[in-house]
Amino acid sequence: MKPRLKPKRKLTKAERCELPFIDPAALDYRPRQARRLLNCGHTYLYKLLASGALQSFKDGGARKITAESIRRHREEMLLAAQAAVKALTPP
């Protein structure tokens, strides 16, 4: 008879909110890491991949997203936000 495994304890809210270290100098990121860097959800990340806004490749069975495409997307979003603020401010 197999020994009964002790059930895992639930994580506290503080433990769930802690983000693991993400290497900023990495050349590519897994989707979960990319979501944390972009502060977006799973569905939106895959919409970005499908639209071509982010570039990815398969490394064995793992999907990897290039760091350059993440940086480029963040810069585009920042420029768009700055243009929107500029358009809203009176001359």
ZAMARGU-4260 file (C-alpha; in steps of 0.2 Angstrom, whole numbers, plus 5000, padded with zeros to 4 digits):
<rodrens>
0) 5000/5000/5000 | 5007/5017/4995 | 5010/5030/5009 | 4997/5044/5009 | 5005/5060/5004
5) 5001/5075/5014 | 4991/5088/5004 | 5000/5104/4999 | 4995/5119/5010 | 4987/5133/5001
10) 4998/5148/4998 | 4994/5165/5007 | 4990/5180/4997 | 5007/5187/5000 | 5015/5172/4994
15) 5004/5171/4978 | 5009/5189/4974 | 5028/5187/4976 | 5035/5187/4958 | 5050/5176/4955
20) 5066/5184/4948 | 5066/5187/4930 | 5083/5189/4922 | 5082/5206/4912 | 5097/5201/4902
25) 5089/5185/4895 | 5087/5183/4876 | 5070/5175/4877 | 5057/5171/4889 | 5043/5158/4893
30) 5025/5164/4891 | 5023/5166/4909 | 5038/5177/4911 | 5033/5187/4896 | 5015/5190/4904
35) 5024/5196/4920 | 5035/5208/4910 | 5021/5214/4900 | 5008/5214/4914 | 4995/5206/4904
40) 4985/5190/4904 | 4986/5173/4895 | 4973/5177/4882 | 4980/5194/4877 | 4998/5187/4876
45) 4993/5174/4864 | 4983/5188/4854 | 4999/5197/4853 | 5008/5182/4846 | 4995/5178/4834
50) 4995/5196/4827 | 5014/5196/4825 | 5017/5209/4838 | 5028/5197/4847 | 5039/5185/4840
55) 5041/5167/4847 | 5049/5150/4842 | 5048/5133/4849 | 5063/5126/4858 | 5059/5107/4859
60) 5042/5107/4867 | 5044/5125/4875 | 5037/5141/4868 | 5050/5155/4869 | 5046/5173/4866
65) 5061/5184/4860 | 5066/5198/4872 | 5068/5210/4858 | 5050/5209/4853 | 5045/5211/4871
70) 5056/5227/4872 | 5049/5233/4855 | 5031/5231/4860 | 5034/5240/4877 | 5042/5254/4868
75) 5027/5255/4855 | 5014/5255/4869 | 5024/5269/4878 | 5024/5280/4863 | 5006/5277/4860
80) 5002/5282/4878 | 5013/5297/4877 | 5004/5302/4860 | 4987/5300/4868 | 4991/5311/4883
85) 4998/5324/4871 | 4982/5324/4861 | 4972/5326/4877 | 4982/5341/4884 | 4976/5358/4878
90) 4988/5368/4868
</rodrens>
